[in-house]
Amino acid sequence: MFTRALLAVKSTALVCVILLSMTERTTGSIRARVRAEMLDEIKAAARKQLATDGASLSLRAVARDMGMASSAIYRYFPSRDDLLTALIIEAYDSLADAAEDSEAEVDRADLVGRWLAVAHGLRNWALDRPHEYALIYGSPVPGYAAPEDTIEPSTRPVLLIGTILTDAKTAGRLEEESLPTRTPAPLVMEIREAARVVNAAVGEAEMARALIAWTELFGAISFEIFGRLNNVIDQRFAWFDHQMRAMAGFVGLR
């Protein structure tokens, strides 16, 4: 009888431990979910501020717009720079997702089509989110120094170009007739390093013209986003597509 009573006590204790553990996990899960939702709300309010005030973010202004005490917001973002970094990383990732999704829909053998898909994916994202585009490709935010956390997401779209270049080179479809003049000696090592970073199995001359085309791509998007085409070009899609096809030829894609 004593043994049965002891077993009953142990069983009850075990049940209590299990219930307590489940309660702690449930409480922790709820807290994590609430915190994640609050972080999303703060970032959403900050994006609205970007649309009206540009990158001049103020944690106090964000808190005021959300109807919360300014001291409370510091529990989620200790400084303005922390909030800016979160917005920048999410913008880069969202931009990369758009480019990757667009490129994935094109046949792997269609090298020009894949380049155009990346270009148009980037442009479409920028047109949908001009203020976030301005945050990552506009004027630098005074007093803000981007941490290393922003490097990896910022390079994701470029990796697509590295893959396209490698596929073209492997298939013998990267023509050399459009190569620019020989790469200046001081630039050779830097261009080779760029090729290494984006996993492009091409030479420095081929990588150099790809970087020139990449610069042209974002220059074209910026001209459109920041109004530099106003009163000059009305058929924006056709003009962008024309530029990107010209750059495909310049890179050597056929």
N, C-alpha and C positions, 0 to 999 in steps of 0.2 A: 504493500500500500504506500509505504514511504517512497519507494522507487517511482511509482506512478505519479505521486504528487510532485516529485522532483522533476520528472519529465515534463509534466504540465507547466511547471514554473519556467523551465528552460524554453519550452515551446512558446509560451506567452512572451518571454523576453525577446526571443528571436523575431516574433511577429512585430513587437514594438520597434525593434531595431530596423526591420525592413520598412515599416510604415514611416518611421522617422526619416530614413534615407530617401524614401520616395517623396516625402514632403519637402525635404531639402532640395532634391533635384527639381521638383515641380516649381518651388519658389525661385530657385536659381534660374530656371528656364523662363519663367514669367518676367523676372527682372531683366534678363538678357533681351527678351523680346521687346519689352517696354523701352529699354535703352536704345535698341536698334531703331525702333519706330521714332523715338525722339531725335536721334541723329539724322534720320531721313527728313524729318520735318524741318530741322534747322537748316539742312543743306538746301531744301526746297525754298525756304524763305530767303536764303542767301542768293540763290539763283535769280529770284525775283528782284532782289536788290541789284544784281549785276545788270539786269535789263534796264534799270532806271538810273543807276549811279555808276555803272561801269565797275571796274575792279576796286573802287574805293570802298571796300567792305568795312563795316563797323559791327563788332559783336553786339554793342549796345543797341544799335539800330535794328539788328536782326531780332534781338530779344524783345524790343519794343513792338515790332511788327507781329511777333508771336504772342504778345500779351503776357510775357513772363519776366520775372525779375532779372536784371542784367547779371546779377551775381550767379544765378542758376545756370546760365549758359556756359559759364567757365568750367562747370563740372563735365561738360561734354567736349568742349574745345578750349583748352587753356589760353590760346591766343588767336589773334586774327590769322596769323600765318598757318596755324594748324588747320583752320577752316579752309583757307585758300588751298592748302596742299590737298586736302580731301576732295575739294571741288575739281582741282586740276587732274588728279589721278582718275577720278570718275569720268571726266571729260575725255581724257586720252583713251581710256578703256572703251567708252561708248563709241568714240570715233573709230577705233580699231575694229570693234565688233561690226560696225556698218561696212567698213572696207572688206573685212574677211567674209561676211555674209554675201556681199555682192560678188566678190571674186569666186566664191565657192560654187556659184550657179553657172559658171562658164565652163565649157569643155576644156580639159587640161591641155589639149593640143592647140587650142585657139589662143596663142600667145598675145596677139594684139587685143583680142577680146578681153583677156584677163587684165591687161594693163588698163584698158578703158573702164572695165568694171571697178577696179580699185579707184581710179580717178573720179568717176561719177559717184561712187559710194561716199568718198570723202566730201565731194561738193554737195551732195544731197544732205549729208549730215550737217554741214556748215550752214546751209540755207535754212534748215530746220532749227538750228541752235546757234544763231549768229553771236549771241553774247558769250556763250561758252567757247565758241571758236576764237573770239576776240581775247578771251582770258588766256588761251594757250598759244595763240599765234599773233596776238596783237602786241601793243607796246608793253614792255616789262612793267610789272607793278612796282612802284617806288618803295624801296626799303624791304622788298621781299627777295629772298634767295631760295630757289627751289632745292629741296633736299634730294638725295640720291633715290629716294622712293619713287620719284617721278620719271626716272630714266627708263626703266623697263617698259612701262605702258606706253611711253612716247615712241619707242622703237618698233612697236608691233606692226604698224602699217608698212614700215620700211622693210621688214622681214619678208613681206609678200613680194616686194619688188626683187629682193635677193633671190627668192625662189623662182620667179619668172625668168630672171636673167640666167640662173643656173640651168633651168629646163631648156631655155633657148640655146645656150651654149652646148649642152649635152646633145641636143637634137641637131646641131649644126645649122641652126636657124638664126644665129646672131650675126648679121652681116657687118662687114668691116668697112664698106665703102663710105659710110657716113661718119667714120671716126674723125674727131677733130685733130688738130695738130698735136704733136707729141706732148705728153704731159710734162710740164716743167719739173726739173729734177727736185726742187724743194718740196713738191707736192706728192711725189711718188709714194713715200712711206705712209703719208696720211691717207691717200686714196686706197692703198692696200689694206690699211687698218680698217677703213670703212667697209671694204669688201668682206673682211673677216668678221666684223660685227654683225653684218646682215646675212652671213653665210652664203655669199655669192661667189661661186667658183668661176670667176672671170678675172681678166687682167686689169691693170690699173687704167688703161685707156678706155676699156669698156665700162669700168665702174665710174670713171670720170664723167662720161657722157650720160650715164644713168643718174648721177647726182645733179647734173645740169638740168635734166628733164624733171627730176623731183623738185628742184627749186622753181622751175617754170610752173609746175602743177600748183604749188601752194601760192606762187605769185598770182596766178590766174584766179584762184579762189579768193585771195585777199583783195584783188582789184574789184571783184564783183561784190564781196561782202561790205567793203568799206566805201563803195560808191564811186570808184574810179572809172567805171564804165558808163556812168550817167551821161546822157547826151552824146554818147559815142557809139555804143552797141546796144541795141534793143533785143536782138535775138540771142539771148544769153546762152541758152543750151547749145544752140548750133555753133556759137563762137567757141565755147569751152570745148565741145567735142572736136572741132576743127583743130584747136591748139593741141589737144591730147593726141590726136592722130598724127599730127606733125611731129610731136615728141616721140611717138612710137617709132616713126621712121628715123628720127635722129638717133635714137638709142640703137637702132639696127634690127628691131623686131619686124618680121614679115609674116 
